[in-house]
């Protein structure tokens, strides 16, 4: 049968887009859900059909699984619409997405700027891997002034997060884009913690947006995936490299992404609400030294968060009055959140970054990279707000 996309009315609401956007009005068996096309290759009826495909006269997606999959295509179209992007490209993890993008953009002799609060593995990839290919890099604070001072004649790419992890810094994206465009530099923003529900960097001129789809977008802690979004010309060039390297998203993961996106705005609304309530509670508690949440006026980037974000996300970072052992006591006393890395799922998760991500370093070494022993990162799930606050209260009472 001839398949056509759902035609949503212009201006349809975000939740309506999440449920219906990017999907076919009717698939070939009239199932309400998008099928999992579990196939490694695709057949042709005859040689003429093969020639039509390679000469652009066919609407087929691919001839081989490494170059595309119908389930993957629907997931990408849905993500593209939610981010207001021209094109989207799925990967088997967020790290595979960002590393492929860097490989595609940078060459020997180029210089990359990475903000210091960016994901540790991204920084490690540039420092340990890209340096072997003759790519230079600099770290700087996540603010426009620091970035501008760090630019060199050979700077090719600026990488930052918004909000950053774990201190939830929110850079002035418009200013960064203006600086980058003036110097003919590409911008890549990891917007995993914001999600397109709260902030869409492409609307402000950013070249590429990356999400760890594992987190809020899929939302159930049961799939690994990443996505790059941007103009078709940029994403197409990265897709060519992806086809060579082979970092592709499998159809089962694509199906889980589609399923997760249907409830994404509802989950995000709850997580925004609860995280703000948790941050406010913690800020008023005498056993808390500092709360990092962009929805609080005390956050250094509160003004930027008000300017760019519709909500402030589901992660609350805070520093407890005490040391590593004090933080461990709090974490161990919590009953609702599980101790685990990652963020954005329906289950609340809690961790001490000094142990979970920087265990091999000493306290002094951790402090040099801005990770303090009394720091705790709390990823809020969709449990009842009152239950989470009560759980925090009883855990703090034990300290």
VOROTI-291222 format. One record per residue (C-alpha): residue in one letter; x negated, y, z. Coordinates in steps of 0.5 Angstrom, whole numbers, plus 2048, in hexadecimal, padded with zeros to 3 digits. Example, Ala and Ser with C-alpha at 12.3 -4.5 7.8 and 13.67 -1.06 7.14 Angstrom:
<recs>
A7E77F7810S7E57FE80E
</recs>
This chain:
<recs>
X800800800X7FE8077FFX7FC80A806X7FC811808X7FA81580EX7FF818813X80281F811X802823817X805829817X80082F817X7FF83181EX80182B821X7FF82A829X7F982782BX7FC82182EX800820828X7FA820824X7F681B829X7FC816828X7FD817820X7F781B81DX7F3817818X7F7811818X7FB80E812X80280F812X803808810X7FD803810X7FE7FD80BX8027F8810X8067FE813X8037FD81AX80380381EX7FC802821X7F680381CX7F37FC81AX7EC7F981CX7E97F8815X7E47F3818X7E07F2811X7D97F380FX7DA7F4808X7DF7F6803X7E17F27FCX7E37F57F5X7E87F27F1X7E47F37EBX7DE7F77E8X7E27FD7E6X7E47FE7EDX7DD7FE7EFX7DB8037EAX7E18077ECX7DF8077F3X7D88097F2X7DA80F7EDX7DF8127F2X7E58107EFX7E880C7F5X7EA80D7FCX7E78077FFX7E2808805X7DC804804X7DA7FE800X7D67FB807X7D77FC80EX7D1800810X7D480680BX7DB80680EX7E1802811X7E8804811X7E9804818X7E3808819X7E680D814X7EC80E818X7E880F81EX7E481481BX7EA818818X7ED81981FX7E781B822X7E682081CX7ED82381DX7EC824825X7E5827824X7E882C81EX7E282981AX7E1828813X7DE821814X7DC81C819X7D8816819X7D881081FX7D280D822X7D1807826X7CF80C82CX7CE81382DX7C681282EX7C780F827X7CB815824X7C681A827X7BF817825X7C281681EX7C481D81DX7BD81F820X7BA81A81BX7BE81D815X7BD824817X7B5824819X7AF823815X7A7823817X7A582A819X7AC82C81BX7AE82F822X7B482D827X7B683182DX7BA82D832X7BD830838X7BA82D83EX7C182B841X7C382683BX7C381F83CX7BD81C83EX7BD816838X7BD81C833X7B7820836X7B3819836X7B581782FX7B281E82DX7AC81E831X7AA817831X7AD81582AX7AD81B825X7A681D828X7A3817824X7A681A81EX7A382081EX7A9824821X7A8829827X7AD82B82CX7AE830832X7B2830838X7B683683AX7BC83883FX7C383783CX7C483F83BX7C3843834X7BE847837X7B9842838X7BB83E832X7B984482EX7B2845831X7B183E830X7B283E828X7AC83D824X7AA83E81CX7AC83781BX7B2836820X7B783281CX7BC82F821X7BF832828X7C282C82CX7C682E832X7CC82B836X7D282F838X7D382E83EX7CD82B840X7CB825844X7CB82584AX7CC82C84CX7D182E847X7CE834844X7D283783EX7CD83B839X7D0841836X7D183D82FX7D384382BX7CC84782DX7C884082BX7CC83F825X7CA847823X7C3846825X7C283F821X7C584281AX7C184881AX7BB84381BX7BE83E816X7BE83981BX7C383381CX7C7832823X7C982C826X7CE82C82CX7CF826830X7D6827832X7D8821836X7D982483CX7DE82983AX7E1825835X7E582882FX7EB829833X7E782E837X7E2831832X7E183082BX7DA833829X7DB833822X7E0838822X7DA83D824X7D683B81FX7D2835822X7CF83181CX7D082A81FX7D4827825X7D2821829X7D681D82EX7D5816831X7DC81382FX7DA80E835X7DD81483AX7E381883AX7E5816833X7E680F833X7E781083BX7E780983DX7E080783FX7E180183AX7DD803833X7D6806831X7D780B82CX7D4812829X7D7817824X7D481D820X7D882281EX7D7828819X7D782B812X7D882580DX7D1827809X7CE826810X7D1820812X7D081D80BX7C981E80BX7C981A812X7CD815810X7C881380AX7C3812810X7C780E814X7C980980EX7C180880EX7C0807815X7C6803816X7C980681DX7D080581BX7D780581FX7DA7FE81FX7E27FD81EX7E37FB825X7E0801828X7E4806823X7EA802825X7E980482CX7E780B82BX7EE80C827X7F280982DX7EE80D832X7EF81482EX7F781382EX7F7814835X7F1819836X7F481F837X7F881D83CX7F281A840X7EE82083FX7F4825842X7F4820848X7EC820849X7EC828848X7F182984DX7EE824852X7E7826851X7E982D852X7EC82B859X7E682785BX7E182C859X7E583185DX7E682D863X7DE82B863X7DD833863X7E0834869X7DE82E86DX7D8830872X7D4829871X7D382C869X7CD830867X7CF832860X7D483085BX7D3830854X7DA831850X7DB83684AX7E283784DX7DF83A853X7DE841853X7D783F857X7D483C851X7CF84084DX7D383F847X7DA840849X7DB846844X7D884283EX7DD83C840X7E3841841X7E184383AX7E083D836X7E483783AX7EB83683BX7EA831840X7E3830844X7E3828844X7E3822848X7DC82284BX7DA826852X7D3826854X7D182885BX7CC828860X7CD826867X7CA82886DX7C482386FX7C081E86BX7C0818866X7C281486CX7C881986EX7CA819867X7CA811867X7CE81186DX7D481586AX7D3811863X7D480A867X7DA80D86BX7DE80F865X7E480A864X7E680C85DX7E180D858X7DC808856X7D4809856X7D280984FX7CF80D84AX7D4810844X7D9815845X7E0816842X7E4810843X7EB80F846X7E780C84CX7E3811851X7DC810851X7D6813856X7CF813856X7C9816858X7C5818852X7BE818856X7BF810857X7C480E851X7C081284BX7B981484FX7B880E853X7B080D851X7AE814853X7AC81785AX7B081D85DX7AB82285BX7AB81F854X7B381F854X7B3827856X7AE829851X7B482784CX7B982A850X7BC824853X7BD82485BX7BE81E85FX7C4821862X7C782285CX7CE81E85AX7D181D854X7D981B854X7DD81984EX7E481A84FX7E981584CX7F081584CX7F2813853X7F7817857X7F381E859X7F581E860X7F2817861X7EC81985EX7EB81F862X7ED81B869X7E8816867X7E381B866X7E581E86DX7E5817871X7DE81686EX7DB81D870X7DE81B877X7D9816878X7D381A876
</recs>
